[in-house]
Amino acid sequence: MSKLPDSVLSCTDVNGDLLSDGVLRYAFHQLLGNNGYVHVVNVPKSFDHVAFLKELGDFQPTPTGTVVGDLKPEADMDDTYHAQNRKSLLPHSEGYEFRGVPPRYLGLWCVTPASGEGGETTMLDGNQILDEFTEEERQRLFDTAYEWKSTEGLSRRGVDVRVEHPVLENRKGGRVFRFSYNNMIVPEGDELAARLCERGKEIYDENHIAVSYEQRDLIVWDNWRMLHSRNAFEDPSRHLKRVQIAAPIDA
């Protein structure tokens, strides 16, 4: 069962007045650092999502090359696992199939919220999963390279990537936690990797938070720390914008 979000930031104060840019940015960075994500609400029409997010770093192209991408259902993708349909997604971090460092931050903002039930973005602090493993087991997740593959939907679009990375990796600026319940290749007999996937999904299902959207709402999270997913929905007009923000070049 999902829990209520605890990292909400309103662009307006108790009197309904807009926060100053300085106060908004201070609170945003405080929540992002403390909780791993921020849900910005009561966003005015004048708010420039792209300019605000560029302050976090350079935008990183997705596997299909888009820099500011659109997340909305595509008619020919309903029968496969893909972000561009209306089905639920499984817990994952973003960019596990990238050859280099995965994006540090993900940003989503709402153009058109889904009417009716569903369509929430769900998230979990990955530390809740890693805390279940011993120090020795976590070290093995640093030391062992696993194979990761792109999703079925991306493969249909001509993006079919397989790379090798450890689950955990230390980089300047923090620890990277890669996770994909269905696109990490678990070697036969690897009990640790199998337990990571299965127990990780159980913990995710039991403890994730679910974020609902109003128009212009913005969600940003630390992709090296947080896992995310999506609840299924019916409304084909649901439309989000997405950016991936790269780690600094010296990471």
Summary of the structure (lengths in Angstrom):
residues: 251
radius of gyration: 17.9
end to end distance: 36.1
largest distance: 59.5
contacts: 753
relative contact order: 0.27
helix: 24%
strand: 30%
